[in-house]
């Protein structure tokens, strides 16, 4: 019985690590061009936040619009929004996120 419990625990841990790695992927590469960006209302600026614009994500074999949202500013970092780039017949989505700002330590 203990052996079966250990096996189930290991399988669950492996599945969790696999799914966490899939979410953390930097790029998505597909052959389907994203639709044109949607025009969305950008709220007035908020002190201590930056606006992350909406973008087309790739989910379950189709593009899905992800609405823009506020991101709390991070000192010493710069935010890159997700962006699609065409490379030959493929489209690559750079997930974006926060990177160290090497110009302003």
N, C-alpha and C positions, 0 to 999 in steps of 0.2 A: 504494500500500500504506500509506504514512504517513497519507494522508487517511482511509482506512478505519479505521486505529487511532485517530486523533483522534476520529472520529465515534463509535466504540464507547466511548471514554473519556468523551466528553460525555454520551452516553446513560446510562452507568453512574452518572456523577456526578449527573445529573438525577434518576434513580430513587432514589438514596440520599437526596438532599435531600427528595424527595417523601415517602418512607417515614419519615424522621426527623420531618418536619412532622406526619405523621399520628399518630405516637406521642406527640408533644408537645401534642396537642389537649387543651384544658382541659375540654371537655364532650362527652358522647355524648348524642344525642337520639333516642329510640325511642318506639314506640307500645305496647310490650309491658311491662307492669308487672313489676318484679323479684319473685322469690319472697321470702317472709319471710326475714329474716337467720337464718343457722344459729347454733346455740349452739356455741361452741368453747371449749376449755380455754384459759384465760389463765395462762401460767406465772408464777411468782413474779417480782416486780420485779427488774430488773438495773440496777446503778449505771451511769449514763451512757447509758441507753437508754430509749426509750418503746415501748409496745406499740401497734402499728398493727393494729386489729381487721380481721378478714376482711370481705369485701364481695362482692356480685354484680357481675361485670364483664359487658360485652356484647362477645361475640366470635363472628364468623361467623354472625350472625342468631340468636343465643341467649344466654341468661344462663349464665355459668360462675362457680362459686365460687372466689374467690382467698383462700387461707388467710391468717390474721393472721401478722404477723412483727415482729421487733424492728427499730427504726430508731435509729441512733445520734443522741443529742441534738445539737442545733446551737445554740450560745450565740447569743442575740439573735433566735432564730426560734421560731415556734410551728407545730406540726404540725396539719393539718386532714385527717381521714381522708376517703376517698371516700364520697360520699353521694348517694342518689337522691332527687330532688324531683319531684313531679307538677305539671305545668303544663298544665291543660286535659286534652286527650286524650293528651298526650305525657309521657314520663318522661325526665328529664335527669340524667345522672350527672356530678357534679362530681368531677373526678379527684383532688382533694385535693393534698397535698404540703406543703412548707415555705414559710412567708411570714415576712417580717420582723415581729418583735414590737415594735410602735411604742410599747407601754407601758413596755418595759424595754430601753433602748438598750445 
